[in-house]
Amino acid sequence: MTLTLTSLGGAGTVTGSRHLLEYEGRRILIDCGLFQGYKALRQRNWAPFPIDPKSIDAIVLTHA
């Protein structure tokens, strides 16, 4: 059994937090934050989503 945690956002800044947890064929997205602050950060919100949303089994929000 392999557990994988992949950071999809929030690196180098406190906004845009997104982490993908994969375990036994399941995909759980932890948070789905938007980037805030400088224009260069906010423009990341319009980039294609880094994974196929249909492949996500569940989403866990740690704060809202």
C-alpha distances in whole Angstrom, upper triangle without the diagonal:
4,7,10,13,16,20,22,25,27,27,30,32,31,31,29,26,23,19,16,13,10,7,7,10,12,14,16,19,20,24,26,29,32,33,37,39,41,41,39,36,37,37,34,33,35,32,30,27,24,22,23,24,23,19,19,18,19,21,22,25,25,29,32
4,6,10,13,16,19,22,24,23,27,28,28,28,26,23,20,16,14,11,8,6,7,9,11,12,14,17,18,21,23,26,29,30,33,36,37,38,36,33,34,34,30,30,32,29,27,24,21,19,21,22,22,18,17,17,18,20,20,23,23,27,30
4,7,10,13,16,19,20,20,24,25,24,25,23,19,17,13,10,7,6,5,8,10,10,10,11,13,14,18,20,22,25,27,30,33,34,35,33,30,31,31,28,28,29,27,25,22,19,18,19,20,20,17,15,15,16,17,17,19,20,23,26
4,6,10,13,16,17,17,21,22,22,22,20,17,14,10,8,6,5,7,10,11,10,10,10,12,13,16,18,20,23,24,27,30,31,32,29,26,28,28,24,24,26,24,22,19,16,15,17,18,19,15,14,15,15,16,16,18,19,22,25
4,7,10,12,14,14,17,18,18,18,16,13,10,7,6,5,6,9,13,13,12,10,10,10,10,13,14,16,19,20,23,26,27,28,26,23,24,25,21,21,24,21,20,17,14,14,16,17,18,15,14,15,14,14,14,16,16,19,21
4,6,9,11,11,15,16,16,16,14,11,9,6,5,7,8,12,15,14,13,11,11,10,10,12,13,15,17,18,21,24,25,25,23,20,21,22,18,18,20,18,17,14,11,11,14,15,17,15,13,15,15,14,15,16,16,19,21
4,6,8,8,11,12,13,12,10,8,6,5,6,9,12,15,18,18,16,13,12,10,10,11,11,12,14,14,17,20,21,22,19,16,18,19,15,16,18,16,16,13,10,12,15,15,18,16,15,17,16,14,14,15,15,17,19
4,7,8,12,12,13,12,9,7,5,5,7,11,13,17,20,18,17,13,12,10,10,10,9,10,11,12,15,18,19,19,17,14,15,15,12,12,14,12,12,9,7,9,12,13,16,15,13,16,16,14,14,15,16,17,18
4,6,9,9,9,8,5,5,5,7,10,13,16,20,23,22,20,16,15,11,11,10,9,8,9,9,12,14,16,16,14,11,12,13,10,10,13,12,12,10,9,12,15,15,19,18,16,19,17,15,15,14,15,15,16
4,6,5,6,5,5,4,7,9,12,15,18,22,25,24,22,19,17,13,12,10,10,8,9,8,10,12,14,15,14,10,12,14,11,12,15,14,16,14,13,15,19,18,22,21,19,21,19,16,16,14,14,14,15
4,5,7,8,8,8,9,10,14,16,19,22,26,25,24,20,19,16,14,13,13,12,12,11,13,14,15,16,14,11,14,15,12,14,17,16,17,16,14,17,20,20,24,23,21,23,22,19,19,18,17,18,19
4,7,9,10,10,13,14,17,20,23,26,30,29,27,24,22,19,18,16,16,14,14,11,12,13,13,15,13,10,14,15,13,15,18,17,19,18,17,20,24,24,27,26,25,27,26,23,22,20,19,19,21
4,6,8,9,12,14,18,20,23,27,30,30,28,24,22,19,17,15,14,11,11,8,9,10,11,13,12,9,12,14,12,14,17,17,19,18,17,20,24,23,27,26,24,27,25,21,20,18,17,17,17
4,7,7,11,13,17,19,23,26,30,29,27,23,21,17,15,13,13,10,10,8,9,10,12,15,14,11,13,15,14,14,18,18,20,18,18,21,24,23,26,26,23,25,23,19,18,15,14,13,14
4,6,9,12,16,19,22,25,29,28,25,22,19,16,14,11,10,7,6,5,6,8,11,13,12,9,10,13,11,11,14,15,17,15,16,18,21,20,24,23,21,23,21,17,16,14,13,12,12
4,6,10,13,16,19,23,26,25,22,19,16,13,11,9,7,4,4,4,7,11,13,13,13,9,9,11,9,8,12,12,14,12,12,15,17,16,20,20,18,20,18,15,15,13,13,12,13
4,7,10,13,17,20,23,22,20,16,14,10,8,6,6,5,7,8,11,14,16,17,16,12,13,15,12,12,15,15,15,13,13,14,17,16,19,19,16,18,16,13,12,10,10,11,12
4,7,10,13,17,20,19,16,13,10,7,6,5,5,6,9,10,14,17,19,19,18,14,15,16,13,12,15,14,14,11,10,11,14,13,16,15,12,15,13,10,10,10,11,12,13
4,7,10,13,17,16,14,10,8,6,5,7,8,10,13,14,17,20,22,23,21,18,18,19,16,15,18,16,16,12,11,11,14,13,16,14,12,13,12,10,10,11,11,14,16
4,6,10,13,12,10,7,6,5,6,9,10,13,15,17,20,24,25,25,24,20,21,21,18,17,19,17,16,12,10,9,12,11,13,11,9,11,10,9,10,12,13,16,18
4,7,10,10,8,6,5,6,7,11,13,15,19,20,24,27,28,29,27,24,25,25,22,21,23,21,19,16,14,12,14,14,15,12,10,10,10,10,10,13,14,17,19
4,7,7,6,5,6,9,11,14,16,19,22,23,27,30,31,32,30,27,27,28,24,23,25,23,21,17,15,13,14,14,14,11,10,10,11,12,13,16,17,21,23
4,6,5,7,8,12,13,17,19,22,25,27,30,33,35,35,33,30,31,31,28,27,29,26,24,21,18,16,17,17,17,13,12,11,12,14,15,18,19,23,25
4,6,9,11,14,16,20,22,25,28,30,34,37,38,39,36,34,34,34,30,30,31,29,26,23,21,18,18,18,17,14,13,12,14,16,17,21,22,26,28
4,7,10,13,16,19,20,24,26,29,32,35,37,37,35,32,32,32,28,28,28,26,23,20,18,15,15,15,14,10,10,10,12,15,17,20,22,26,27
4,7,10,13,16,17,21,24,26,30,33,35,35,33,30,30,30,26,25,26,25,22,18,17,14,14,13,12,9,8,6,9,11,13,17,19,22,24
4,7,10,13,14,17,20,22,26,29,31,31,29,26,26,26,23,22,23,21,18,15,13,11,11,10,10,7,5,5,7,9,11,14,16,19,21
4,6,9,11,14,18,20,23,27,29,29,28,24,24,25,22,20,22,21,19,15,14,12,12,11,12,9,6,6,5,6,7,11,13,16,17
4,6,7,11,14,16,20,23,25,25,24,21,21,21,18,17,19,18,16,12,12,10,11,10,12,10,7,8,6,5,6,9,11,13,15
4,7,9,13,15,18,21,24,25,24,20,20,21,18,17,20,19,18,14,14,13,15,13,15,14,10,11,9,6,5,6,7,10,12
4,6,10,12,15,18,21,22,21,17,17,19,16,14,17,17,17,13,14,14,15,13,16,15,12,13,10,7,6,5,6,8,9
4,7,10,13,16,19,19,18,15,14,16,13,11,13,14,13,10,11,12,13,11,14,15,12,14,11,8,9,7,10,10,10
4,7,9,13,15,16,16,12,11,13,11,9,13,13,14,12,13,14,16,14,18,18,16,18,15,12,11,9,10,10,9
4,6,10,12,12,13,9,8,10,8,6,10,11,13,11,13,15,17,16,19,20,18,20,18,15,15,13,14,13,11
4,7,9,9,9,6,5,8,7,6,10,11,14,13,14,17,19,18,22,22,21,23,21,18,18,16,16,15,14
4,7,8,9,6,5,9,9,9,12,14,17,16,18,21,23,22,25,26,24,27,24,21,20,18,18,16,14
4,7,8,6,6,10,11,11,14,16,19,19,21,24,26,25,29,29,28,30,28,24,24,21,21,18,17
4,5,5,6,9,11,12,14,16,19,20,21,24,27,26,30,31,29,32,30,27,27,24,24,22,21
4,5,5,6,9,10,12,13,17,18,20,23,25,25,29,30,29,32,30,27,27,25,25,24,22
4,6,5,7,10,11,12,15,17,18,21,24,24,28,28,27,31,29,26,27,25,25,24,23
4,5,6,8,10,11,14,15,16,19,22,22,25,26,25,28,26,23,23,21,21,20,19
4,5,6,8,10,13,14,16,19,21,20,24,25,24,27,25,22,23,20,21,20,18
4,5,6,7,11,13,14,18,20,20,23,24,24,27,26,23,24,22,24,22,21
4,5,5,9,10,11,15,17,17,21,21,21,24,23,20,21,20,21,20,20
4,6,8,9,11,14,16,15,19,20,19,22,21,18,19,18,19,18,17
4,6,8,11,14,15,15,18,20,20,23,22,20,22,21,23,22,20
4,6,8,11,13,14,17,18,18,22,22,20,22,21,23,23,22
4,6,8,10,11,14,15,15,19,19,18,21,21,23,23,22
4,6,7,8,11,12,12,16,16,14,17,17,20,20,20
4,7,9,12,11,12,15,16,15,17,18,20,21,21
4,6,9,8,9,12,14,13,16,17,20,22,22
4,5,6,8,11,13,13,17,18,21,23,23
4,5,6,9,10,10,14,16,19,20,20
4,6,8,10,12,16,18,21,23,22
4,6,9,11,15,17,20,23,23
4,6,7,11,14,17,19,20
4,7,10,14,17,19,20
4,7,10,13,16,16
4,6,10,12,13
4,6,9,11
4,6,7
4,7
4
